[in-house]
Amino acid sequence: MQSLERDQLFVALARPQMFAGVTYGFFVINGVLSTELFLIFKSPWVLLFALMIHAIGYLACLKEPAFFDVWFVKVSRCPRVRNHAVWQCNSYRA
């Protein structure tokens, strides 16, 4: 079986904007959430929480850089239906 060659330029153009190993949107949301938690709790331990969340995002973005974008589209366009508890999946009317 012949393997496909990947063009590095194409991969770079298809990848979302990244900052510190995670997508830029995830980085901004993590920063805003961490800032709000710091203002509420007034504790430097919130920085540890921010680093843990960033590490989770980094691990998710290693395999698929657009993981959070795809997940957000799935959640926004495929909400749970009322019978999800019965069938353990989403079902739609025809």
Secondary structure by P-SEA (a helix, b strand, c coil): cbbbbbcaaaaaaacccccccccaaaaaaaaaaaaaaaaaccccaaaaaaaaaaaaaaaaaccccaaaaaaaaaaacccccccccccccccccc
